Amino acid sequence: MENDKLEQIKKQMEKWVFEAEKYYHKIPQDQLYIAAAVGIATLIFLLLITRLFKRKSSNTIVLTGLCGSGKTVLFYQIKDGSSHQGTVTSMEPNEDTFTLASETMKSRIKPVHVVDFPGHSRLRPKLDNFLPQAAGVVFVVDAVEFLPNCRAAAEYLYDILTNASVIKKRVPVLLLCNKVDKVTAHTKEFIRKQLEKEIDKLRASRTAVSSADIATEFTLGVPGEAFAFSQCSNKVVIGEASGLTGETSQLEMFIREHVQP
């Protein structure tokens, strides 16, 4: 019984092959050549498009935050493993492309372009020169001097989270609580909650101004609900670091999550 079924299947397949050969021989040779050329051209086009999109993947990480938060120390820690103590507040972005210090012994690692952007309020409009190319943004917060600077940090962070490039490209943001090695440092959960509260207040005032004067400004959160970072269209995570002791593992993990080796 099984042999009969197999024989029937074999005959059916032979019939299909025969019909396919007849159809093939009916097609003029010039049409076959054209079809083959179109197929090859389509394959080449798809390969070029794929390579083009791969080239566009960014390797830029923007490191920013208020003055004195420790951005530059973190920059040098991930670059060459030193704290460069004695660095002063810069009025120009400090940028370089390098392999992370912890990866120097590995081969074939994709370099990262890190921009250490100054925290001075007068320079913030220049941040728009870097955000469109960013694969990720690291917003550094001084965990020791957080409370006196909470409002200012929230205002700066609000501007980043409502930036058109950050929203449209869903640029991920790491809130990095620096100087956690200090006894007086606040916890990352405390900092997160306080920033959410301040941004919630800002959202109310900024939304009122926006509806009256600046119709194109993006807003945050869900109307009628208290603001939380989880409501953002882009991914916002919180981590800890200590520039002076060299504890930058969470910063490096964020970088390598969004700039693949």
C-alpha positions as CSV (number, residue, x, y, z in Angstrom):
1,M,0.0,0.0,0.0
2,E,2.8,2.4,0.9
3,N,4.7,1.5,-2.2
4,D,1.6,2.4,-4.3
5,K,1.4,5.8,-2.7
6,L,5.1,6.5,-3.2
7,E,4.8,5.5,-6.9
8,Q,1.8,7.9,-7.3
9,I,3.8,10.7,-5.7
10,K,6.8,9.9,-7.9
11,K,4.6,10.0,-11.1
12,Q,3.0,13.3,-10.0
13,M,6.4,14.9,-9.4
14,E,7.7,13.7,-12.8
15,K,4.6,15.2,-14.4
16,W,5.3,18.6,-12.7
17,V,9.0,18.5,-13.8
18,F,7.9,17.7,-17.4
19,E,5.4,20.6,-17.4
20,A,8.0,23.0,-16.0
21,E,10.5,22.0,-18.7
22,K,7.9,22.5,-21.4
23,Y,7.1,26.0,-20.0
24,Y,10.8,26.8,-19.8
25,H,11.5,25.9,-23.4
26,K,8.5,28.0,-24.6
27,I,10.0,31.2,-23.1
28,P,12.2,33.0,-25.6
29,Q,15.9,33.2,-24.8
30,D,16.0,37.0,-24.7
31,Q,13.2,37.0,-22.1
32,L,15.2,34.6,-19.9
33,Y,18.3,36.8,-20.2
34,I,16.2,39.9,-19.2
35,A,14.6,38.1,-16.2
36,A,18.1,36.9,-15.0
37,A,19.5,40.4,-15.4
38,V,16.6,41.9,-13.5
39,G,17.0,39.3,-10.7
40,I,20.8,40.0,-10.4
41,A,20.2,43.8,-10.5
42,T,17.6,43.5,-7.7
43,L,19.9,41.4,-5.6
44,I,22.8,43.9,-6.0
45,F,20.4,46.8,-5.1
46,L,19.2,45.0,-1.9
47,L,22.8,44.3,-0.9
48,L,23.8,48.0,-1.4
49,I,20.8,49.2,0.6
50,T,21.6,46.8,3.4
51,R,25.2,48.1,3.5
52,L,24.1,51.7,3.4
53,F,21.8,51.2,6.4
54,K,24.6,49.4,8.3
55,R,26.9,52.4,7.7
56,K,24.4,54.8,9.1
57,S,24.3,53.0,12.5
58,S,25.7,55.6,14.9
59,N,28.6,55.0,17.3
60,T,28.2,58.4,19.1
61,I,27.4,58.6,22.8
62,V,26.7,62.1,24.2
63,L,27.8,62.6,27.8
64,T,26.2,65.6,29.4
65,G,24.7,67.0,32.6
66,L,25.2,70.0,34.9
67,C,28.6,71.6,35.6
68,G,30.5,69.7,38.2
69,S,28.7,66.4,37.9
70,G,31.9,64.6,36.9
71,K,31.3,64.1,33.1
72,T,35.0,64.7,32.1
73,V,36.3,62.3,34.8
74,L,34.0,59.6,33.5
75,F,35.1,60.4,29.9
76,Y,38.7,59.8,30.7
77,Q,38.0,56.7,32.8
78,I,36.3,54.9,29.9
79,K,38.9,56.3,27.5
80,D,42.2,55.4,29.2
81,G,41.3,54.3,32.7
82,S,42.5,57.5,34.4
83,S,40.5,60.1,36.3
84,H,42.5,63.1,35.1
85,Q,42.0,64.9,38.4
86,G,42.3,68.6,38.2
87,T,40.2,69.0,35.0
88,V,38.4,72.3,34.8
89,T,35.0,73.1,33.4
90,S,35.3,73.4,29.6
91,M,33.4,75.8,27.3
92,E,33.9,73.5,24.4
93,P,32.8,69.9,23.8
94,N,35.5,67.4,24.5
95,E,35.2,64.5,22.0
96,D,37.2,61.6,20.8
97,T,36.8,58.2,19.2
98,F,38.3,55.2,21.0
99,T,38.0,51.7,22.2
100,L,36.8,51.5,25.8
101,A,39.7,51.1,28.3
102,S,38.3,47.9,29.6
103,E,38.3,46.4,26.0
104,T,41.8,47.3,24.9
105,M,43.0,43.7,25.0
106,K,40.1,42.6,22.7
107,S,40.4,42.5,19.0
108,R,37.9,43.7,16.4
109,I,36.0,46.0,18.8
110,K,34.1,48.9,17.3
111,P,35.4,52.2,18.6
112,V,33.0,54.6,20.3
113,H,32.8,58.3,19.5
114,V,32.1,59.9,22.9
115,V,31.2,63.6,23.2
116,D,31.7,65.1,26.7
117,F,29.4,68.1,26.3
118,P,29.8,71.1,28.8
119,G,27.1,71.7,31.3
120,H,27.0,75.5,31.1
121,S,23.5,76.7,30.3
122,R,24.7,79.1,27.6
123,L,26.1,76.3,25.5
124,R,23.0,74.1,25.5
125,P,21.7,75.2,22.1
126,K,24.9,73.7,20.6
127,L,23.8,70.3,21.9
128,D,21.5,70.1,18.9
129,N,24.6,69.6,16.8
130,F,25.2,66.3,18.4
131,L,21.8,64.8,19.4
132,P,20.7,63.9,15.8
133,Q,23.8,61.6,15.5
134,A,23.5,60.1,19.0
135,A,23.2,56.4,19.5
136,G,22.6,57.2,23.2
137,V,22.6,60.0,25.7
138,V,24.2,59.8,29.2
139,F,22.8,62.4,31.6
140,V,25.3,62.6,34.5
141,V,23.9,63.6,37.9
142,D,26.0,64.5,41.0
143,A,24.6,62.1,43.6
144,V,26.2,64.1,46.5
145,E,25.1,67.6,45.5
146,F,21.8,66.5,44.0
147,L,19.2,68.2,46.1
148,P,20.4,71.8,45.6
149,N,20.6,71.1,41.8
150,C,17.5,69.0,41.4
151,R,15.4,71.7,39.7
152,A,18.2,72.7,37.3
153,A,18.9,69.1,36.4
154,A,15.2,68.4,35.8
155,E,15.0,71.4,33.5
156,Y,18.0,70.3,31.5
157,L,16.8,66.7,31.3
158,Y,13.3,67.9,30.3
159,D,14.9,69.8,27.3
160,I,16.7,66.6,26.2
161,L,13.7,64.3,26.6
162,T,11.5,66.7,24.5
163,N,14.2,67.3,21.9
164,A,12.8,66.5,18.4
165,S,15.7,64.2,17.4
166,V,15.6,62.3,20.7
167,I,11.9,61.7,20.4
168,K,11.7,60.9,16.6
169,K,14.7,58.5,16.7
170,R,13.8,57.2,20.2
171,V,17.4,57.8,21.4
172,P,17.9,55.9,24.7
173,V,18.9,57.9,27.8
174,L,20.9,56.7,30.8
175,L,20.5,58.7,34.0
176,L,23.9,58.1,35.6
177,C,24.2,58.9,39.3
178,N,27.9,59.7,39.7
179,K,30.0,59.9,42.9
180,V,28.1,57.1,44.6
181,D,31.2,56.1,46.5
182,K,30.6,59.0,48.8
183,V,28.8,58.3,52.1
184,T,26.5,61.3,51.6
185,A,25.5,60.2,48.1
186,H,21.7,59.8,47.4
187,T,20.4,56.5,46.1
188,K,19.5,56.2,42.4
189,E,15.9,55.5,43.4
190,F,15.7,58.7,45.4
191,I,17.2,60.7,42.5
192,R,14.8,59.1,40.0
193,K,11.7,59.9,42.1
194,Q,12.8,63.5,42.7
195,L,13.5,64.1,39.0
196,E,10.1,62.6,38.1
197,K,8.4,65.0,40.5
198,E,10.3,68.0,39.2
199,I,9.7,67.1,35.6
200,D,6.0,66.6,36.4
201,K,5.9,70.2,37.6
202,L,7.8,71.4,34.6
203,R,5.5,69.6,32.3
204,A,2.5,71.5,33.6
205,S,4.1,74.9,33.2
206,R,5.8,74.1,29.9
207,T,2.6,72.6,28.4
208,A,0.7,75.8,29.2
209,V,3.4,77.9,27.5
210,S,3.6,75.5,24.6
211,S,-0.2,75.6,23.9
212,A,-0.1,79.4,24.0
213,D,3.1,80.2,22.1
214,I,5.1,77.2,20.8
215,A,2.7,74.7,19.2
216,T,5.5,72.5,17.9
217,E,7.1,71.7,21.2
218,F,6.9,68.0,22.2
219,T,5.4,67.1,25.6
220,L,6.1,64.3,28.0
221,G,4.1,61.7,29.8
222,V,0.4,60.8,29.8
223,P,-2.2,63.6,30.4
224,G,-3.8,63.3,33.8
225,E,-1.2,61.0,35.2
226,A,1.9,61.8,37.3
227,F,5.0,61.7,35.2
228,A,7.3,58.7,35.2
229,F,10.3,58.0,33.0
230,S,8.6,54.7,31.9
231,Q,6.0,56.9,29.9
232,C,8.7,58.3,27.6
233,S,8.6,57.0,24.0
234,N,12.4,56.3,24.2
235,K,14.0,54.0,26.7
236,V,15.2,55.8,29.9
237,V,17.2,53.8,32.5
238,I,19.1,54.8,35.6
239,G,22.5,53.6,36.7
240,E,25.4,54.4,39.1
241,A,29.0,55.2,38.7
242,S,32.1,56.6,40.5
243,G,34.5,58.4,38.3
244,L,37.2,58.8,40.9
245,T,37.2,55.1,41.9
246,G,36.9,53.9,38.2
247,E,33.5,52.2,38.7
248,T,32.0,52.7,35.2
249,S,30.6,49.2,34.5
250,Q,27.0,50.4,34.1
251,L,28.1,53.2,31.8
252,E,30.1,50.8,29.7
253,M,27.2,48.3,29.5
254,F,24.9,51.1,28.3
255,I,27.4,52.1,25.6
256,R,27.9,48.6,24.4
257,E,24.2,47.9,24.3
258,H,23.7,50.7,21.8
259,V,27.1,50.7,20.0
260,Q,27.6,47.1,19.1
261,P,31.2,45.8,19.3
